[in-house]
């Protein structure tokens, strides 16, 4: 039976840490779907100067990766929950910064695995420089 992998993110400025995370997640299954925060949601969560790239550009770049089978935009926790319910992923990959925390829809994935950030890569750090 095919194994469905899922992850979410902003993916504002793509760096090697993003690529390693996506590649790692894809190795665990037969398909990888990535849900990407909309511009409105990124602005709300990260501040008035974000996102740096608009949602269409971010989705285009992520969709272009050979490891990614599908992408979808989401604008709210409720939308994310509906996406996860519909997809029924076998594994949801999240960064270790989410370890021990609740994230919307987590309960609808069969399991959750965590991935350590690839230091020193960080979109926020890149933008601060």
N, CA and C atoms as an extended XYZ file, in Angstrom:
387
Properties=species:S:1:pos:R:3:atomname:S:1:resname:S:1:resid:I:1 pbc="F F F"
N         0.848       -1.191        0.000 N   UNK     1
C         0.000        0.000        0.000 CA  UNK     1
C         0.891        1.252        0.000 C   UNK     1
N         0.620        2.217       -0.874 N   UNK     2
C         1.438        3.440       -0.941 CA  UNK     2
C         1.405        4.207        0.377 C   UNK     2
N         2.541        4.758        0.731 N   UNK     3
C         2.662        5.523        1.962 CA  UNK     3
C         2.647        7.010        1.635 C   UNK     3
N         1.679        7.740        2.227 N   UNK     4
C         1.521        9.174        1.978 CA  UNK     4
C         2.236        9.991        3.049 C   UNK     4
N         3.080       10.900        2.585 N   UNK     5
C         3.849       11.768        3.475 CA  UNK     5
C         3.320       13.196        3.313 C   UNK     5
N         3.341       13.951        4.422 N   UNK     6
C         2.783       15.297        4.442 CA  UNK     6
C         3.691       16.210        5.251 C   UNK     6
N         3.749       17.448        4.844 N   UNK     7
C         4.433       18.471        5.632 CA  UNK     7
C         3.854       19.841        5.291 C   UNK     7
N         4.130       20.801        6.150 N   UNK     8
C         3.672       22.167        5.921 CA  UNK     8
C         4.858       23.114        6.045 C   UNK     8
N         4.653       24.341        5.580 N   UNK     9
C         5.687       25.342        5.755 CA  UNK     9
C         5.375       26.618        5.011 C   UNK     9
N         6.200       27.609        5.277 N   UNK    10
C         6.103       28.897        4.613 CA  UNK    10
C         6.931       28.895        3.328 C   UNK    10
N         8.156       28.362        3.414 N   UNK    11
C         9.062       28.247        2.271 CA  UNK    11
C         9.242       29.594        1.566 C   UNK    11
N         9.530       30.613        2.371 N   UNK    12
C         9.628       31.981        1.860 CA  UNK    12
C        10.896       32.200        1.039 C   UNK    12
N        12.035       31.879        1.595 N   UNK    13
C        13.300       31.960        0.865 CA  UNK    13
C        13.926       30.572        0.971 C   UNK    13
N        13.944       29.862       -0.137 N   UNK    14
C        14.419       28.485       -0.137 CA  UNK    14
C        15.921       28.449        0.148 C   UNK    14
N        16.296       27.587        1.077 N   UNK    15
C        17.700       27.400        1.437 CA  UNK    15
C        17.977       25.901        1.571 C   UNK    15
N        19.239       25.506        1.718 N   UNK    16
C        19.566       24.080        1.787 CA  UNK    16
C        18.821       23.313        2.888 C   UNK    16
N        18.499       23.966        3.972 N   UNK    17
C        17.743       23.297        5.033 CA  UNK    17
C        16.375       22.841        4.557 C   UNK    17
N        15.697       23.673        3.775 N   UNK    18
C        14.402       23.282        3.204 CA  UNK    18
C        14.556       22.056        2.313 C   UNK    18
N        15.544       22.099        1.448 N   UNK    19
C        15.742       21.006        0.491 CA  UNK    19
C        16.052       19.706        1.228 C   UNK    19
N        16.919       19.755        2.231 N   UNK    20
C        17.239       18.553        3.009 CA  UNK    20
C        15.995       17.993        3.698 C   UNK    20
N        15.184       18.868        4.269 N   UNK    21
C        13.959       18.450        4.960 CA  UNK    21
C        12.998       17.776        3.982 C   UNK    21
N        12.779       18.394        2.848 N   UNK    22
C        11.865       17.846        1.841 CA  UNK    22
C        12.383       16.508        1.316 C   UNK    22
N        13.654       16.448        1.019 N   UNK    23
C        14.255       15.203        0.525 CA  UNK    23
C        14.128       14.093        1.569 C   UNK    23
N        14.443       14.396        2.807 N   UNK    24
C        14.355       13.436        3.908 CA  UNK    24
C        12.929       12.903        4.060 C   UNK    24
N        11.963       13.807        4.048 N   UNK    25
C        10.564       13.396        4.200 CA  UNK    25
C        10.132       12.477        3.067 C   UNK    25
N        10.495       12.817        1.851 N   UNK    26
C        10.078       12.031        0.675 CA  UNK    26
C        10.629       10.620        0.699 C   UNK    26
N        11.796       10.430        1.306 N   UNK    27
C        12.410        9.107        1.385 CA  UNK    27
C        11.591        8.132        2.216 C   UNK    27
N        10.656        8.633        3.010 N   UNK    28
C         9.836        7.793        3.877 CA  UNK    28
C         8.569        7.266        3.219 C   UNK    28
N         8.286        7.684        2.001 N   UNK    29
C         7.030        7.243        1.415 CA  UNK    29
C         7.022        7.261       -0.085 C   UNK    29
N         5.834        7.045       -0.621 N   UNK    30
C         5.624        6.971       -2.063 CA  UNK    30
C         5.167        8.285       -2.657 C   UNK    30
N         4.633        9.173       -1.819 N   UNK    31
C         4.209       10.486       -2.303 CA  UNK    31
C         4.371       11.498       -1.182 C   UNK    31
N         4.655       12.734       -1.578 N   UNK    32
C         4.811       13.825       -0.622 CA  UNK    32
C         3.931       14.983       -1.041 C   UNK    32
N         3.049       15.371       -0.127 N   UNK    33
C         2.215       16.549       -0.313 CA  UNK    33
C         2.673       17.608        0.680 C   UNK    33
N         2.825       18.836        0.176 N   UNK    34
C         3.248       19.942        1.039 CA  UNK    34
C         2.171       21.022        1.029 C   UNK    34
N         1.726       21.399        2.222 N   UNK    35
C         0.779       22.500        2.392 CA  UNK    35
C         1.577       23.755        2.729 C   UNK    35
N         1.296       24.826        2.000 N   UNK    36
C         2.059       26.076        2.116 CA  UNK    36
C         1.148       27.181        2.645 C   UNK    36
N         1.649       27.906        3.640 N   UNK    37
C         0.894       29.028        4.204 CA  UNK    37
C         0.661       30.120        3.156 C   UNK    37
N        -0.550       30.671        3.127 N   UNK    38
C        -0.845       31.782        2.218 CA  UNK    38
C        -0.107       33.042        2.675 C   UNK    38
N        -0.069       34.030        1.792 N   UNK    39
C         0.570       35.307        2.113 CA  UNK    39
C        -0.061       35.938        3.353 C   UNK    39
N        -1.378       35.925        3.422 N   UNK    40
C        -2.069       36.531        4.561 CA  UNK    40
C        -1.654       35.864        5.861 C   UNK    40
N        -1.584       34.558        5.842 N   UNK    41
C        -1.227       33.796        7.047 CA  UNK    41
C         0.235       34.056        7.446 C   UNK    41
N         1.142       34.090        6.490 N   UNK    42
C         2.544       34.362        6.786 CA  UNK    42
C         2.674       35.763        7.385 C   UNK    42
N         2.000       36.725        6.788 N   UNK    43
C         2.042       38.097        7.282 CA  UNK    43
C         1.551       38.165        8.723 C   UNK    43
N         0.488       37.448        9.009 N   UNK    44
C        -0.085       37.421       10.358 CA  UNK    44
C         0.879       36.770       11.357 C   UNK    44
N         1.542       35.690       10.949 N   UNK    45
C         2.410       34.940       11.856 CA  UNK    45
C         3.811       35.519       11.991 C   UNK    45
N         4.347       36.102       10.911 N   UNK    46
C         5.758       36.490       10.901 CA  UNK    46
C         5.991       37.988       10.799 C   UNK    46
N         4.926       38.761       10.628 N   UNK    47
C         5.091       40.205       10.629 CA  UNK    47
C         4.855       40.865        9.284 C   UNK    47
N         4.778       42.207        9.294 N   UNK    48
C         4.374       42.977        8.119 CA  UNK    48
C         5.337       42.917        6.928 C   UNK    48
N         6.581       42.537        7.165 N   UNK    49
C         7.545       42.461        6.068 CA  UNK    49
C         7.618       41.081        5.424 C   UNK    49
N         6.772       40.187        5.846 N   UNK    50
C         6.785       38.832        5.315 CA  UNK    50
C         5.426       38.517        4.712 C   UNK    50
N         5.341       37.683        3.713 N   UNK    51
C         6.455       36.944        3.127 CA  UNK    51
C         7.274       37.813        2.169 C   UNK    51
N         8.478       37.361        1.902 N   UNK    52
C         9.343       38.031        0.945 CA  UNK    52
C         8.877       37.711       -0.476 C   UNK    52
N         8.549       36.429       -0.719 N   UNK    53
C         8.018       35.978       -2.021 CA  UNK    53
C         6.534       35.671       -1.866 C   UNK    53
N         5.744       35.984       -2.894 N   UNK    54
C         4.304       35.743       -2.790 CA  UNK    54
C         3.983       34.248       -2.867 C   UNK    54
N         2.765       33.924       -2.484 N   UNK    55
C         2.365       32.518       -2.373 CA  UNK    55
C         2.425       31.769       -3.701 C   UNK    55
N         2.125       32.427       -4.795 N   UNK    56
C         2.195       31.762       -6.096 CA  UNK    56
C         3.623       31.375       -6.437 C   UNK    56
N         4.571       32.284       -6.177 N   UNK    57
C         5.979       31.991       -6.441 CA  UNK    57
C         6.486       30.891       -5.512 C   UNK    57
N         6.123       30.956       -4.240 N   UNK    58
C         6.557       29.936       -3.290 CA  UNK    58
C         6.004       28.565       -3.669 C   UNK    58
N         4.747       28.524       -4.066 N   UNK    59
C         4.143       27.258       -4.469 CA  UNK    59
C         4.790       26.726       -5.755 C   UNK    59
N         5.076       27.607       -6.695 N   UNK    60
C         5.725       27.202       -7.942 CA  UNK    60
C         7.082       26.561       -7.676 C   UNK    60
N         7.884       27.193       -6.821 N   UNK    61
C         9.218       26.672       -6.521 CA  UNK    61
C         9.117       25.301       -5.849 C   UNK    61
N         8.289       25.188       -4.830 N   UNK    62
C         8.154       23.908       -4.121 CA  UNK    62
C         7.609       22.828       -5.052 C   UNK    62
N         6.653       23.166       -5.892 N   UNK    63
C         6.076       22.197       -6.831 CA  UNK    63
C         7.106       21.700       -7.836 C   UNK    63
N         8.147       22.489       -8.064 N   UNK    64
C         9.168       22.133       -9.047 CA  UNK    64
C        10.161       21.091       -8.540 C   UNK    64
N        10.209       20.864       -7.240 N   UNK    65
C        11.158       19.887       -6.687 CA  UNK    65
C        10.761       18.480       -7.099 C   UNK    65
N        11.736       17.685       -7.480 N   UNK    66
C        11.460       16.311       -7.904 CA  UNK    66
C        10.931       15.451       -6.757 C   UNK    66
N        11.125       15.855       -5.537 N   UNK    67
C        10.666       15.090       -4.375 CA  UNK    67
C         9.195       15.327       -4.044 C   UNK    67
N         8.601       16.357       -4.626 N   UNK    68
C         7.254       16.798       -4.255 CA  UNK    68
C         6.236       16.343       -5.296 C   UNK    68
N         5.186       15.688       -4.814 N   UNK    69
C         4.139       15.191       -5.708 CA  UNK    69
C         2.949       16.138       -5.806 C   UNK    69
N         2.695       16.899       -4.749 N   UNK    70
C         1.556       17.824       -4.767 CA  UNK    70
C         1.783       18.935       -3.751 C   UNK    70
N         1.221       20.111       -4.052 N   UNK    71
C         1.235       21.224       -3.108 CA  UNK    71
C        -0.178       21.790       -3.018 C   UNK    71
N        -0.450       22.415       -1.901 N   UNK    72
C        -1.733       23.075       -1.684 CA  UNK    72
C        -1.484       24.265       -0.766 C   UNK    72
N        -2.218       25.344       -1.001 N   UNK    73
C        -2.140       26.514       -0.125 CA  UNK    73
C        -3.210       26.388        0.962 C   UNK    73
N        -2.909       26.906        2.160 N   UNK    74
C        -3.929       26.958        3.208 CA  UNK    74
C        -3.858       28.299        3.915 C   UNK    74
N        -5.037       28.794        4.312 N   UNK    75
C        -5.154       30.144        4.856 CA  UNK    75
C        -5.573       30.179        6.321 C   UNK    75
N        -5.911       29.012        6.885 N   UNK    76
C        -6.374       28.991        8.276 CA  UNK    76
C        -6.120       27.612        8.878 C   UNK    76
N        -6.182       27.553       10.189 N   UNK    77
C        -6.064       26.266       10.875 CA  UNK    77
C        -7.166       25.319       10.411 C   UNK    77
N        -8.367       25.859       10.225 N   UNK    78
C        -9.492       25.034        9.806 CA  UNK    78
C        -9.253       24.430        8.419 C   UNK    78
N        -8.717       25.223        7.508 N   UNK    79
C        -8.397       24.707        6.172 CA  UNK    79
C        -7.327       23.622        6.256 C   UNK    79
N        -6.329       23.838        7.090 N   UNK    80
C        -5.278       22.839        7.250 CA  UNK    80
C        -5.856       21.536        7.789 C   UNK    80
N        -6.706       21.623        8.766 N   UNK    81
C        -7.333       20.421        9.331 CA  UNK    81
C        -8.105       19.669        8.259 C   UNK    81
N        -8.862       20.385        7.431 N   UNK    82
C        -9.619       19.734        6.353 CA  UNK    82
C        -8.701       19.052        5.341 C   UNK    82
N        -7.585       19.683        5.029 N   UNK    83
C        -6.610       19.089        4.098 CA  UNK    83
C        -6.077       17.774        4.672 C   UNK    83
N        -5.712       17.800        5.940 N   UNK    84
C        -5.147       16.603        6.572 CA  UNK    84
C        -6.206       15.497        6.668 C   UNK    84
N        -7.428       15.860        7.032 N   UNK    85
C        -8.513       14.870        7.091 CA  UNK    85
C        -8.709       14.195        5.744 C   UNK    85
N        -8.695       14.979        4.679 N   UNK    86
C        -8.914       14.450        3.334 CA  UNK    86
C        -7.739       13.593        2.869 C   UNK    86
N        -6.532       14.041        3.135 N   UNK    87
C        -5.341       13.328        2.674 CA  UNK    87
C        -5.078       12.048        3.473 C   UNK    87
N        -5.365       12.072        4.767 N   UNK    88
C        -5.079       10.952        5.671 CA  UNK    88
C        -3.624       10.484        5.536 C   UNK    88
N        -2.651       11.376        5.814 N   UNK    89
C        -1.250       10.996        5.631 CA  UNK    89
C        -0.805        9.898        6.602 C   UNK    89
N         0.093        9.064        6.116 N   UNK    90
C         0.678        8.039        6.978 CA  UNK    90
C         1.683        8.672        7.933 C   UNK    90
N         2.429        9.653        7.422 N   UNK    91
C         3.424       10.347        8.245 CA  UNK    91
C         3.366       11.842        7.961 C   UNK    91
N         3.304       12.629        9.017 N   UNK    92
C         3.413       14.085        8.921 CA  UNK    92
C         4.793       14.445        9.454 C   UNK    92
N         5.591       15.089        8.635 N   UNK    93
C         6.913       15.540        9.060 CA  UNK    93
C         6.818       16.981        9.524 C   UNK    93
N         7.433       17.249       10.680 N   UNK    94
C         7.465       18.597       11.241 CA  UNK    94
C         8.870       18.861       11.774 C   UNK    94
N         9.221       20.124       11.865 N   UNK    95
C        10.506       20.489       12.450 CA  UNK    95
C        10.500       20.213       13.939 C   UNK    95
N        11.683       19.959       14.501 N   UNK    96
C        11.769       19.651       15.930 CA  UNK    96
C        11.340       20.830       16.807 C   UNK    96
N        11.235       22.029       16.220 N   UNK    97
C        10.722       23.159       16.998 CA  UNK    97
C         9.245       22.955       17.357 C   UNK    97
N         8.589       21.977       16.724 N   UNK    98
C         7.197       21.651       17.028 CA  UNK    98
C         7.071       20.465       17.987 C   UNK    98
N         8.195       19.903       18.414 N   UNK    99
C         8.181       18.759       19.325 CA  UNK    99
C         7.417       19.120       20.603 C   UNK    99
N         6.468       18.274       20.969 N   UNK   100
C         5.702       18.486       22.193 CA  UNK   100
C         4.624       19.538       22.087 C   UNK   100
N         4.464       20.149       20.922 N   UNK   101
C         3.448       21.184       20.736 CA  UNK   101
C         2.325       20.640       19.855 C   UNK   101
N         1.154       21.251       20.020 N   UNK   102
C         0.035       20.902       19.147 CA  UNK   102
C         0.124       21.730       17.872 C   UNK   102
N        -0.156       21.093       16.746 N   UNK   103
C        -0.355       21.831       15.505 CA  UNK   103
C        -1.611       21.292       14.852 C   UNK   103
N        -2.407       22.192       14.257 N   UNK   104
C        -3.735       21.848       13.746 CA  UNK   104
C        -3.720       20.706       12.731 C   UNK   104
N        -4.513       19.672       13.019 N   UNK   105
C        -4.653       18.537       12.120 CA  UNK   105
C        -3.750       17.376       12.469 C   UNK   105
N        -2.833       17.571       13.388 N   UNK   106
C        -1.867       16.533       13.778 CA  UNK   106
C        -2.555       15.211       14.114 C   UNK   106
N        -3.703       15.307       14.746 N   UNK   107
C        -4.412       14.103       15.188 CA  UNK   107
C        -4.970       13.266       14.031 C   UNK   107
N        -4.985       13.817       12.829 N   UNK   108
C        -5.523       13.089       11.671 CA  UNK   108
C        -4.433       12.398       10.851 C   UNK   108
N        -3.188       12.567       11.245 N   UNK   109
C        -2.080       11.837       10.607 CA  UNK   109
C        -1.859       10.555       11.406 C   UNK   109
N        -1.499        9.488       10.721 N   UNK   110
C        -1.280        8.213       11.405 CA  UNK   110
C        -0.068        8.285       12.332 C   UNK   110
N         0.951        9.067       11.952 N   UNK   111
C         2.117        9.261       12.813 CA  UNK   111
C         2.766       10.600       12.482 C   UNK   111
N         3.614       11.059       13.384 N   UNK   112
C         4.352       12.303       13.188 CA  UNK   112
C         5.826       12.006       13.425 C   UNK   112
N         6.666       12.487       12.521 N   UNK   113
C         8.118       12.381       12.669 CA  UNK   113
C         8.681       13.796       12.643 C   UNK   113
N         9.801       13.965       13.326 N   UNK   114
C        10.397       15.292       13.440 CA  UNK   114
C        11.775       15.323       12.780 C   UNK   114
N        12.127       16.499       12.286 N   UNK   115
C        13.386       16.706       11.577 CA  UNK   115
C        14.090       17.898       12.189 C   UNK   115
N        15.377       17.717       12.554 N   UNK   116
C        16.171       18.816       13.112 CA  UNK   116
C        16.484       19.848       12.041 C   UNK   116
N        16.467       21.094       12.417 N   UNK   117
C        16.869       22.158       11.499 CA  UNK   117
C        18.303       21.914       11.042 C   UNK   117
N        18.560       22.242        9.792 N   UNK   118
C        19.905       22.122        9.251 CA  UNK   118
C        20.594       23.468        9.479 C   UNK   118
N        21.400       23.518       10.514 N   UNK   119
C        22.094       24.764       10.859 CA  UNK   119
C        23.169       25.072        9.833 C   UNK   119
N        23.453       26.292        9.569 N   UNK   120
C        22.914       27.512       10.168 CA  UNK   120
C        21.769       28.103        9.347 C   UNK   120
N        21.105       27.291        8.532 N   UNK   121
C        20.116       27.789        7.584 CA  UNK   121
C        18.804       28.191        8.264 C   UNK   121
N        18.349       29.385        7.940 N   UNK   122
C        17.106       29.917        8.480 CA  UNK   122
C        16.669       31.095        7.604 C   UNK   122
N        15.425       31.080        7.172 N   UNK   123
C        14.912       32.188        6.367 CA  UNK   123
C        15.009       33.498        7.147 C   UNK   123
N        14.617       33.468        8.406 N   UNK   124
C        14.675       34.686        9.227 CA  UNK   124
C        16.101       35.204        9.307 C   UNK   124
N        17.059       34.320        9.510 N   UNK   125
C        18.469       34.727        9.582 CA  UNK   125
C        18.931       35.332        8.259 C   UNK   125
N        18.535       34.729        7.140 N   UNK   126
C        18.895       35.254        5.817 CA  UNK   126
C        18.348       36.672        5.649 C   UNK   126
N        17.095       36.885        6.007 N   UNK   127
C        16.468       38.192        5.842 CA  UNK   127
C        17.078       39.240        6.773 C   UNK   127
N        17.524       38.820        7.948 N   UNK   128
C        18.138       39.749        8.893 CA  UNK   128
C        19.509       40.226        8.397 C   UNK   128
N        20.160       39.411        7.588 N   UNK   129
C        21.468       39.790        7.081 CA  UNK   129
C        21.301       40.798        5.967 C   UNK   129
